[in-house]
């Protein structure tokens, strides 16, 4: 079975919850040190 992408599903007019794992690097204080992956995911 092929994985569906967001393009394969009709989401217009619906509320969608999406869980993502950006796996961003954190420092010792658990602060994000590089937010590039998060910024790249934004439209």
C-alpha positions in Angstrom: 0.0 0.0 0.0 1.4 3.4 -1.0 1.7 6.2 1.5 -0.8 9.0 1.1 0.4 12.5 1.0 -1.6 15.7 1.9 -2.2 16.1 -1.8 -4.1 12.8 -1.9 -6.6 13.8 0.7 -9.5 16.3 0.5 -8.9 18.6 3.4 -10.7 21.7 2.1 -13.1 23.1 4.7 -12.0 20.6 7.3 -10.0 20.9 10.5 -6.7 19.0 10.2 -4.4 18.1 13.1 -0.9 17.1 11.9 1.9 15.7 14.0 5.4 16.3 12.8 8.8 15.4 14.0 11.2 18.1 12.9 14.1 16.6 14.9 15.7 20.0 15.5 18.9 20.4 17.4 18.6 21.6 21.0 21.2 23.1 23.4 21.7 22.1 27.0 18.7 24.3 28.1 16.5 22.5 25.5 16.2 25.6 23.3 16.2 25.2 19.5 19.5 26.1 18.1 18.6 25.8 14.4 15.0 26.4 13.2 15.7 25.9 9.5 13.6 22.7 9.2 10.6 24.4 10.9 10.9 27.5 8.7 11.2 25.3 5.5 7.9 23.6 6.4 5.9 26.8 6.5 4.1 27.9 3.3 
